[in-house]
Amino acid sequence: MAEIEIKNLHKSFGDFVAVKNSNLIIENKEFFVLLGPSGCGKTTTLRMIAGLELPTSGNIYLDKEDVGYLRASQRDIAFVFQLFALYPHMNVRNNLAFPLKMQKLSRSEVDAKVLEAAKLLRIDHLLKSKVSSLAGGDRQRVALGRALVRRPKAFLMDEPLGTLDAEFRELMCLELRKLHDDIDATTVYVTHDQQEAMSMADRIAVMNEGVVLQADSPKVIYNKPKTKFVANFIGSPGMNFIPINEKISPSQSSIKLLDSSLNIPEQKEGTDSNENFLGVRPENLKLVSENGVKGNVFGVEYLGSRKILTIETQLGNIKIRVDSDTQVNINEQIQFDTLNNNQIIFDGSNDKALQSEFMS
């Protein structure tokens, strides 16, 4: 398998800039996810790695070799599309065998590799079936098998589970990750679904408007986002942003919100702006009986083992995660405080997270 590195990768379509000077290293055998909303540049980045789009500028290295301007067929990379891209008039065996026949392998080699891939994906009983007769999940396995069968240096997947229903998509997430581990693959996976990304990835690159905002492990991306966009995009619901109408100073460890004072992690840097934000996850807030920020319960979402409360306050609507047996009623007045020291201050002038003891 292979390490993939992109340096200052840039792609423009006329006046529209799809990818802006991106830099990433995808390590050998890593499951790496490009995550972001529609139109953020993740698929364009993937297509440039595959050789389906040529970069406007920048470099793409596969095992230290610059392949940025090589044809797709010269890169030893397999691409799995969202819409399968199978040959409907062929049976499963012939779909799997097609890339091997293009390599002019012998009949015995083709048969052995097809059977190996089919068994790995548990579709060996379907080898004689027409692709057009298969359910969506089985078609997806065939598409994966056709990529897997020739054991390329890297697998690139563009929202391969996007057409599946929620229950089967969850199952396929587990199977894709297991498949990746079984074959020691290097995988680059594109999705806009944060749940897919968080459940499968070794590392995630969050993109927006063509820019890689942060690339790190799912745990770091969730707990220590570097920008407001990342903090809001990751999490369901996303992070709360509570306005702070004061400058933040280095070493500051508390802030004033209305009639309350909240402790925050000691800050290592300050802001020039006096319009900043306290970022706090819904699970890092708690209900209290006194000395908290006051508000009225605006909404209650029951989610099985927990509830999400929406609290209407003078600072805006705040979401709090509580246990499902917590008794609250719509329009009830409550108070809340921070549960721990896992808060982040975002500079209002650039939406970037300040360094603090928590962010270290």
C-alpha positions in Angstrom: 0.0 0.0 0.0 1.1 3.6 0.0 1.6 7.0 1.6 -0.2 9.8 -0.2 1.0 13.4 0.2 -0.5 16.5 -1.4 1.4 19.8 -1.4 -0.1 23.2 -2.1 -2.8 21.5 -4.2 -5.0 24.0 -6.0 -7.9 23.6 -8.4 -9.8 26.3 -10.2 -12.7 26.0 -12.7 -12.6 29.4 -14.4 -13.1 32.0 -11.7 -14.4 29.4 -9.2 -11.7 28.0 -6.8 -12.7 24.5 -5.7 -9.6 23.6 -3.7 -7.3 26.2 -2.2 -3.6 25.3 -1.6 -4.3 22.1 0.4 -1.6 20.2 2.3 -2.1 16.7 3.7 -0.2 13.6 4.4 -2.2 10.3 4.3 -0.1 7.7 6.0 0.4 4.1 4.8 -2.5 1.8 5.9 -4.5 4.8 7.2 -8.2 5.1 6.9 -8.5 8.9 6.1 -11.7 10.7 5.6 -12.4 14.0 3.8 -15.4 15.5 5.5 -17.4 18.6 4.8 -20.6 20.0 3.3 -21.6 19.7 -0.4 -19.4 21.9 -2.5 -16.5 22.1 0.0 -13.9 20.6 -2.4 -13.6 17.1 -0.9 -14.6 15.2 -4.1 -12.5 17.4 -6.3 -9.5 16.7 -4.0 -10.3 13.0 -4.3 -10.6 13.1 -8.1 -7.2 14.9 -8.3 -5.6 12.2 -6.2 -7.2 9.6 -8.5 -6.1 11.3 -11.7 -9.6 12.1 -12.9 -9.0 15.8 -12.5 -5.6 17.5 -13.1 -4.6 20.1 -10.5 -4.2 23.8 -11.5 -1.1 23.8 -9.4 0.6 21.8 -6.6 1.8 18.3 -6.2 0.5 14.8 -5.5 2.9 12.2 -4.2 2.2 8.4 -4.1 5.0 6.6 -2.3 7.2 9.7 -2.8 6.6 9.7 -6.6 5.0 12.8 -8.0 2.0 11.5 -9.9 0.0 14.8 -10.1 0.1 14.9 -13.9 0.0 11.1 -14.6 -3.1 9.5 -16.1 -5.4 7.7 -13.7 -4.4 4.3 -15.3 -0.7 5.0 -14.4 -1.3 5.6 -10.6 -2.2 2.1 -9.3 -5.2 3.6 -7.5 -8.8 2.1 -7.3 -11.8 4.4 -7.2 -15.2 3.4 -5.8 -18.1 5.7 -7.0 -21.3 6.5 -5.1 -23.4 5.1 -8.0 -21.5 1.9 -8.3 -20.4 2.3 -12.0 -20.9 -1.4 -12.7 -21.7 -3.2 -16.0 -25.4 -4.1 -15.6 -25.4 -6.6 -18.6 -22.6 -8.6 -17.0 -22.8 -11.0 -14.1 -20.9 -10.5 -10.8 -18.0 -12.7 -11.8 -17.4 -10.8 -15.0 -17.7 -7.4 -13.3 -15.0 -8.5 -10.8 -12.8 -10.0 -13.5 -12.9 -7.0 -15.8 -10.0 -5.0 -14.4 -7.9 -8.1 -14.3 -8.6 -9.0 -17.9 -7.5 -5.4 -18.8 -4.1 -6.3 -17.1 -4.0 -9.4 -19.4 -3.7 -11.9 -16.5 -4.1 -15.6 -17.2 -7.5 -17.2 -16.8 -6.3 -19.1 -13.7 -5.0 -15.9 -12.1 -8.2 -14.1 -12.8 -10.3 -16.9 -11.4 -8.2 -17.1 -8.2 -8.3 -13.4 -7.5 -12.0 -13.1 -8.3 -12.8 -15.9 -5.9 -10.6 -14.5 -3.2 -12.2 -11.0 -3.4 -15.7 -12.5 -3.5 -15.1 -14.6 -0.4 -13.7 -11.7 1.5 -16.8 -9.6 0.7 -19.2 -12.6 1.2 -20.6 -12.4 -2.4 -19.1 -15.7 -3.7 -22.6 -17.2 -3.8 -23.6 -14.3 -6.2 -20.9 -14.8 -8.8 -23.3 -16.1 -11.5 -26.0 -13.4 -10.8 -26.6 -10.5 -13.0 -25.7 -7.2 -11.4 -29.1 -5.7 -12.5 -30.9 -8.2 -10.2 -29.0 -7.4 -7.1 -30.1 -5.3 -4.1 -28.2 -2.0 -3.4 -26.0 -3.4 -0.7 -24.9 -6.3 -2.8 -24.2 -4.0 -5.7 -22.0 -1.9 -3.4 -20.1 -5.1 -2.4 -19.5 -5.8 -6.1 -18.2 -2.3 -6.7 -15.8 -2.7 -3.7 -14.8 -6.1 -5.0 -13.9 -4.7 -8.4 -11.6 -2.2 -6.7 -10.2 -4.7 -4.3 -9.5 -7.5 -6.8 -6.3 -6.1 -8.2 -4.9 -4.9 -4.8 -3.9 -1.4 -5.8 -1.7 0.9 -3.7 -4.7 2.9 -2.4 -8.5 2.9 -2.4 -10.4 6.1 -3.0 -14.1 6.1 -2.2 -16.5 8.9 -3.0 -19.6 8.6 -0.7 -20.0 4.9 -1.5 -22.8 4.4 1.0 -24.8 7.5 0.1 -27.6 5.6 -1.7 -28.1 3.0 1.1 -30.8 3.2 3.8 -29.7 4.2 7.3 -29.7 0.7 8.9 -27.7 -0.9 6.1 -25.4 2.1 5.9 -24.5 1.6 9.6 -23.7 -2.1 8.9 -21.6 -1.2 5.8 -19.6 1.3 7.9 -18.5 -1.6 10.1 -17.8 -3.9 7.2 -15.8 -1.3 5.3 -13.6 -0.6 8.3 -13.0 -4.3 8.9 -12.2 -4.8 5.2 -9.7 -2.0 5.4 -8.0 -3.6 8.4 -8.0 -7.1 6.9 -6.2 -6.0 3.7 -3.8 -3.4 5.3 -5.2 -0.8 2.9 -4.5 2.9 2.5 -8.0 4.3 2.1 -9.2 7.9 1.4 -12.9 8.2 1.9 -15.2 11.2 1.1 -18.4 11.9 2.9 -20.6 14.7 4.2 -21.9 12.4 7.0 -20.1 13.1 10.2 -21.3 9.8 11.8 -19.7 7.8 9.0 -16.5 9.8 9.4 -16.3 9.5 13.2 -17.1 5.8 13.2 -14.5 4.7 10.6 -11.6 7.2 10.3 -8.2 7.1 11.8 -8.0 10.7 10.9 -10.5 13.3 9.5 -9.8 16.4 7.4 -12.7 18.8 7.7 -13.0 21.0 4.6 -15.1 24.1 3.8 -15.0 26.4 0.8 -12.0 24.5 -0.7 -9.9 24.9 2.5 -8.7 22.1 4.9 -9.6 23.6 8.2 -8.3 20.8 10.5 -6.9 17.3 10.0 -6.7 15.1 13.1 -8.1 12.1 14.9 -11.9 12.0 15.5 -11.4 12.5 19.2 -9.3 15.6 18.7 -11.6 17.0 16.0 -14.6 16.6 18.3 -13.0 17.8 21.6 -10.5 20.4 20.3 -11.8 22.0 17.1 -9.6 24.8 15.8 -12.5 26.9 14.3 -16.1 27.6 14.9 -17.0 25.9 11.6 -15.4 22.6 12.7 -17.0 22.8 16.2 -20.4 23.3 14.7 -20.1 20.8 11.9 -18.9 18.0 14.1 -21.4 16.8 16.8 -25.2 16.2 16.9 -26.2 18.8 17.9 -23.1 21.0 17.3 -21.3 23.0 19.8 -23.1 26.0 21.5 -21.6 29.4 20.9 -22.3 31.8 23.7 -21.4 35.5 22.9 -18.9 37.1 25.2 -18.9 40.9 25.2 -15.4 41.4 26.6 -11.8 41.1 25.5 -10.0 37.9 26.6 -6.7 38.2 28.2 -3.8 35.8 28.5 -4.1 33.8 31.8 -7.8 34.7 32.1 -9.8 31.8 33.8 -13.3 33.1 34.1 -15.9 35.2 32.2 -19.0 37.1 33.1 -22.3 36.0 31.4 -25.3 38.2 32.4 -25.5 37.9 36.3 -23.2 34.8 36.4 -19.5 34.1 36.4 -18.3 31.0 34.6 -14.9 29.4 35.0 -13.0 28.7 31.8 -9.7 26.9 31.1 -6.8 29.3 31.7 -6.1 31.1 28.4 -2.6 31.1 26.9 -3.5 34.0 24.5 -5.9 36.9 24.3 -8.1 38.7 21.7 -8.1 42.2 20.3 -11.9 41.9 19.8 -14.4 42.4 22.6 -17.0 40.3 20.7 -15.9 36.6 21.2 -17.6 33.3 21.8 -17.6 30.6 24.5 -17.8 27.2 22.8 -19.3 24.4 24.9 -20.7 21.0 23.9 -24.3 20.2 25.1 -23.0 17.4 27.2 -20.6 19.8 29.0 -23.4 21.8 30.5 -25.5 20.9 33.6 -28.7 22.0 35.2 -28.3 23.8 38.6 -30.6 25.1 41.2 -28.8 28.5 41.7 -26.0 30.8 40.6 -26.4 29.7 36.9 -27.4 31.2 33.7 -31.2 31.5 33.5 -33.4 30.5 30.7 -36.8 28.9 29.7 -37.1 25.4 28.3 -38.1 26.0 24.6 -37.8 22.4 23.4 -37.3 18.8 24.6 -36.0 16.1 22.2 -36.3 12.5 23.6 -33.4 10.4 22.2 -33.7 7.2 24.2 -31.0 7.2 26.8 -30.8 11.0 26.8 -32.7 14.2 26.1 -31.6 17.3 24.3 -33.0 20.5 25.9 -33.2 23.8 24.0 -33.0 26.6 26.5 -34.1 30.1 25.4 -31.9 32.7 27.1 -30.9 36.4 26.7 -27.7 35.0 25.1 -29.6 33.0 22.5 -30.8 29.4 22.3 -28.5 26.9 24.2 -28.7 23.1 23.9 -28.0 20.9 26.9 -27.8 17.1 26.9 -29.3 15.5 30.0 -30.3 12.0 31.1 -33.6 10.7 29.7 -35.2 10.6 33.2 -34.5 14.3 33.9 -38.0 15.9 34.4 -38.4 19.3 32.7 -41.4 20.9 31.0 -41.8 23.3 28.1 -41.7 26.9 29.4 -40.2 25.9 32.7 -37.5 28.3 34.0 -34.2 26.6 34.7 -30.5 27.5 35.4 -27.4 25.9 33.9 -23.7 26.0 34.5 -20.6 24.4 32.9 -20.1 20.7 33.9 -16.3 20.6 33.5 -13.4 22.6 32.1 -13.9 21.5 28.5 -14.8 24.9 27.1 -13.1 26.8 24.2 -12.9 30.5 23.5 -13.3 31.5 19.9 -11.8 34.8 18.7 -14.7 36.8 17.2 -12.5 38.5 14.7 -11.4 35.3 12.9 -13.5 32.4 14.4 -10.3 30.6 15.5 -10.0 28.8 18.8 -7.7 30.4 21.4 -5.0 28.2 23.0 -5.7 27.3 26.6 -4.8 24.7 29.2 -7.6 22.6 27.8 -6.5 23.0 24.2 -2.9 22.0 25.0 
